[in-house]
Amino acid sequence: PGVAAARKRTASGPAYAILDPDLPRPRATSTETRRVVVSLGGGPRAEVACAIASEIARRVPDVEVRVVGGFVSDAPPARVRRRCPSNVVWTGASTHLPGELSRADVAVVGGGMSL
C-alpha cells in the first residue's frame, strides 16, 4: 500500500477545473462596471442567493450583482427582492448562463452547475 499511495497524485486548483468548452473565452479587462454573477441552480434558493448577493453588494457598492436562476427557477418572492440592495439585479430563470458568466468578472455558483 505504501508504494501505490506514494505514486498517487492529486490534480487540484484552477488549472484543473472542468469547464464547458462552449463557454466564451475570457475577455480583456475594461473600465466597465464590474459584474458578479450569483447562480445557485434551480429550485427554492432565493433566500440564500439574496444573502450572498447582498453581502457582496454591501462590501463592494460599485459592483453589479446579477442573480441568475436555473432553468426552472421561479422569480424570487417580493419580500426577498425588497431586502436586496439596488445594485442586485434578478434575471429570473435563465437558459443563458454561459453568456452571463462570460460577462462576469467573478461568479459564485452552486455545486452541480452545468459548467
N, C-alpha and C positions, 0 to 999 in steps of 0.2 A: 504493500500500500504506500510506503514512503516514497518509492521511486516514481510511481504513477502520479502521486499528488504533487511531487516536485516539478513534473513536466506540465502540469495543468496551468493554463494562463487565462487571465480574465481580460476581456475586451470591454473597457468601460470608458466613460467620458464622451464628450460631444462628437469626437471623431468617429465613434461607433454607433451613433444614433441612427435608427432606421426611419427614413423619411420617404414619403410617397414621391417617386421620381417625377410625377406630373406637377409637383409644386413649382411655381416660378422660381428662378434663381434669385439670390439676394440682390437688392438694388443698391445703387450708390447712396451714400448719405446725403442728406439735403437739409435745408433750413425749414422745411415744412413742419407743421405741428406734429409733435411726437405722438405716436399711437400705440396703445396697448390693447391687445385682444384677450378677452377672458371667455373661454369656451369650455364648459364642463359637460357637454353632451346633452342628449335628450332627457326628458323627464323633469321631475319637480326639483330643480336646483336653483331656482330664482333667489331664494334667501341667501344661499352660500355665495352665488355669483355676485349678488349685491354687496355682501360683506367684503369680498375680495376687491371688487371694483371700487367701492367707496374708500377703502383703506389706501389703495393706490392713488386715487384721485385726491385724497386728503394730503398725502405725503408729497405728491408731485402735481400741484394745481394747474400747471400749464400743459398737461398731457390730456389727450382724448382717450378715454377708456371705452372700448366697444365690447358689449356683452353679446356674444353670438350664440344663439340656441342651436340645439341639434335639429335633425330633420323633423322631429315630431314635437318639438317644444311648443308649449303654449306661451302666449305673451305673459310677462310677469304680472302678478296682481298689482292693482293701483297702489295699495299700501306699501308694497316693496319699492316700486318706482319712485314714490314720493320721498323715500328715505335716501335715495341716491343723489349725489351732487349733480350740478348741471353739466359737468364735463363727462358724465357717464351716459353713453348712448346705447339703447337697447335695440338690436336689429331684429329680434324675434327668431323664429325658425329659419334656418338657412341651409341651402344646398351649395352655398358659395364659400365655404370655409377656406379652401385654398386661396381664393382671391383676398379674403380678409387677412389671412396670415401673411400673404405676400406684401401687403401694405403696412404691416405692423412692424414696429421696432422691437417689441417684446410680446410674447404670448404666454398666457397662463392657461394650460389645458388639463383636462382630467384624464386619468388613465383610461385606455381603451379608445381614445380618439382615433379617427381614421387619418393618420398622418402618413 
